[in-house]
Amino acid sequence: MVEILELLLTPLSYGFMQRGLLAALMVGVLCSVIGCYVVLRSMAFLGDAMAHAVLPGVAVAYLIGRNLTVGALAAALVVALGVGLFSRRGMIKQDTAIGVLFAAALSLGVVLISSIRTYAVDLSHILFGNVLGVSDLDLWLTAGLGAVILLSILVFYKPFLVISFDPVLAATLRMRVGLLNNLLLVLLAMTIVISIQTVGVGLVAAMLVTPAATAFLFVRRLPAMMLLSGLIGGFSSLIGLFASYHLNVVSGAAIVLTTTIIFLLAFLFAPQRGMIWEYFRRQAI
């Protein structure tokens, strides 16, 4: 028991671990909650595309000496609104618009980053995350934007629910479907940007999808799914961060692997929907 407490408390004696833990918990919960919409609306590709689409903004901000997070947010918002604009009238499907803008933004980012001779060192935390390098300013920014995102989800819960499950009904009720879709895309973009410091561009899509997909195996109602997904995301962030400290591995990857292990366990053993449950049910028949 004493050894377990020592394993838990020793890392927390360092200020960078305290800040990292707070950031990881906030990002884990935030990604998991909004990730429920990503899973239910089959938007996993959008999350991955928008995560990579921030690279031009990061590169431009770096070149002109501005805050990288602000640059990433600007790029993410442009891509999000661009997807909404191109797919608004139905002439181009959303996944097609995503593919076009994703390729363009990623290519532009690569061109800009390749012009920075030290990009491999200076921008590596954008690609792979560095939760242990979170500053007090990063914490306040994450907390502020996270609160705005969660409050927006709460306020627009019913409209988001309708456009996610029955767009035809939403149009019949004269809801502003295009505006609501754009708002959801903007919230997703903001979530991705504040998550990059924790898990990096390459892994942020996993934090949006995996906890929500795990919760989907257990519950059928959206509020319960959001609650369970948030708990899974927060727990995965906690375990992954401590594992990265003791194993001396990248924290973002450790967090994602933790939530993936939880998903695999749920996929096998979840009541009603797990593979093992399904196997024994077929045997009983």
Protein Blocks (a to p, Z undefined) as FASTA:
>chain_A
ZZmmmmmmmmmmpmklmmmmmmmmmmmmmmmmmmmmmmmnopmmmmmmmmmmmmmmmmmm
mmnopafklmmmmmmmmmmmmmmmmmmnomacfklmmmmmmmmmmmmmmmmmmmpmklmm
mmmmmmnopaklpcfklmmmmmmmmmmmmmmmmmmmmmmmmmmmmmmlmmmnopafklmm
mmmmmmmmmmmmmmmmmnommlmmmmmmmmmmmmmmmmmbfklmmmmmmmmmmmmmmmmm
mmmmmnopafklmmmmmmmmmmmmmmmmgghjamklmmmmmmmZZ
